[in-house]
Amino acid sequence: MVESRYHIANKIRKEIAVTQSDKSNELSEKTCSVCKTGAPQATDTEIAEALKNLPEWSVIQVNGINQLTRTYIFKNFVSALEFTNHIGAVAEEFNHHPTLLTEWGKVTVNWWTHKIKGLHENDLIMAAKTEKIFNALINL
């Protein structure tokens, strides 16, 4: 029997809610704050600390703006699209939206804050939430 998207989404939400012991989950439990123009960017120390717990993520520059990026690998397009849709739902929930590139068997996710043209704590939080969603999907 094929599970409905609703049931799969509920399983993922429950899996995400399960507290695990690693630091990336501590970050993923935070809520994004309202970020206004002129808000402080994440410091190099904050970024480095977060990346210790998000080892697959890296910082790149796009048009002179630092962004967090990671490419996730999937077995097919449908799985990649399902992941993209879950990221989109969380992005809407927290009103913080990434660049998503969905291809056959992979999804590239870039987080950064447009208003401050760089990285904010919200981006670190959302990268951790993205990681948690991926782990929940592969454990279904």
N, C-alpha and C positions, 0 to 999 in steps of 0.2 A: 504494500500500500504506500502510495506516495504521500508524504506529509505536506500539508499546506504551508504556504509562506508564513502565515500567521503562527502556526505551531513552531516552525523553525525559528522565527524571530523571537518567540517567547523562550525557547530553549537557550538561545544565545543571550538574551537578557538575564536569564537565571544564571548561566555560566559566568557572565560578566560580574554578576553580583557576588559570586563566591570569592571570598577573600583568600588570596594566596600570600605567601611570605615574601615575595621579592619586592624590591623598591619600586619597580615600574608600576606595580599595582597601587602602591601608596600614592603615586602621582596620578594614576588613572582614577582614583577615588575623589580627587579634587574637582571643584566646579570652576568653570571659566568665569573670570571677572569681566566686567564691562571695560573695554579698552578704548580710551579716547585718544584723539590726536595729541601727541606730546607725551603719552605715557612712556615710562622707562622701558627700554628693551631689556631682555634677559641678559645678564652678564655672562662673560666667557666662563666664569666659574660655575654658574647655574647650568649653563648648557653642557659643560664638560661633565658635571655631576649627573645630569639626566642621561647623557649618552652612555655613561658607565652601565646604566640599567636598561638601556635601549641599544644594544650593541650592533644591531643591523641598520640603525639609522645613521645618517651622516648629515653634515652641514654643507650645502653648496651655495654658490652665488649665482643668481639669475638677475641680469640687468643691474648688478651692483647691490642686490638685496639678498641677505642671508635667508635661506630656507632649509627646513628639515626635510629630508627625503628618504624614502625606502621603497624598494620594489619587492612585491610579494609574488610568489610563484604558485600557480594553481594547475590542476590536472586538465582543465579545459576552459572554454570561454564562459560557460554557464556558471561555474564556480567563481570565476573572476568577477562576473557581473553581480552575482549574489553578494560578494564581499563589498563591491562598490556601492550597492544599494544600502547595505548596513552602515557603511561609513557616511553615506549621504544622510541617513536618518539621524545618526548621532550628531552630525554637523548641524542639521536643522534644530535639533533639540538644544544645542549649546550656542546656536547662532554664530558659529565659527566654521568657515568653509575652506576646504583645501582645494588644491588642483588635483584632479584625479585623471589618470590616463589608463583606460581599460583596454587591454589587448587580449588576443587569444593566449590564455594561460598565464597572464600576469597583470598586475595592477601597480602603477607607480603613484605614490601619495606624496604630495609636497604640502607642508604646513608653514605658514608665515602670516604675519599680521599686516594687512594692507595699510591700516591707519598710521602705523609707526614705521613702515617700510623696513621691517626686520622681524626678529624673533622676540616674542613675548612669552611669559610663563604659560599663557593659554596654548601656545603651540606645543610646548613640552607636555602639557596635560593631554592634549588631543592626540599626540603621537603615542602616548601611553595607552590611551583609550583605543586607538587603532590597533595597537599590539594585542590588547586584550580581546578585541573582536576577532582578530585573526586566530588567536589561540583557541577561542571558543568554537569557531567554525571548524578548525581542523580536528577538534576533539568530539564533534557530533557523532 
